[in-house]
């Protein structure tokens, strides 16, 4: 399928000034059995920008439990720490909701039990400090497509939920989401017409097979996918190969990779 390169459907890449902010936990809410939503606050958020639903900001945690949080600062050679300071633990997270007037930022955490950030979130309490870097840039997908396909595993749920909240009433959205626990399946808030397909966690190609079985709507669409690297690579192959979507109409991101720590990459350019 040849893409329509009309200005109204052009994807925009936006760069942002690199900033590192010190924030405090303000509130913690349980979303589902394996999800916490943590609200952060701080004066440093006054000029925070997150222009896209799949932005990722760098969350910075103390290097070890009980030690002070020392944050890197931008310099001529990039971010740098004071001499002798321990590097904070850094992980990428989706800015779930930003309220400029209130000066708060919400981030959702998947509680998978075996990660530094997951353990931190489970033990977090109001007043705890974190650092936040970025986002460095945004990949802004117009909402004016005839349809939007959103695919992912649990790690992509915050981005998918944010996107559905942003879509107008004229939009049509299809979601295909893989979860290990049915308790983490949620009702979404959206003005758009939304069709949701839940997939049980299974083989690496479980999401790809579910996407291959879809009959995509007519018209101009955009497909977004996020999750485990091998799984999302298989999804992208189905979208471009079996469904014939032009690669410019597909955005696929590896949010994590089995056997790796802190992995994040865009697949297929």
Secondary structure, DSSP 8 states (H G I E B T S, - for coil): ------GGG--EEEE----EEEEEEEEEEEEETTEEEEEEE-GGGGG----STT--EEEEE-SSTTS-----EEETTEEE--TT----EEEEE---EEETTTTEEEEEEE--SSSHHHHHHHH--TT-EEEEE---EEEE--TTSSEEEEEE-GGGHHHHHHHHHHS-TT-EEEEEEEES-GGG------SSEEEEEEEES-STTHHHHHHHT----SS-EEEEEEEEHHHHHHHHHIIIIIS---GGGEEEEEEE-TT-SS--EEE--
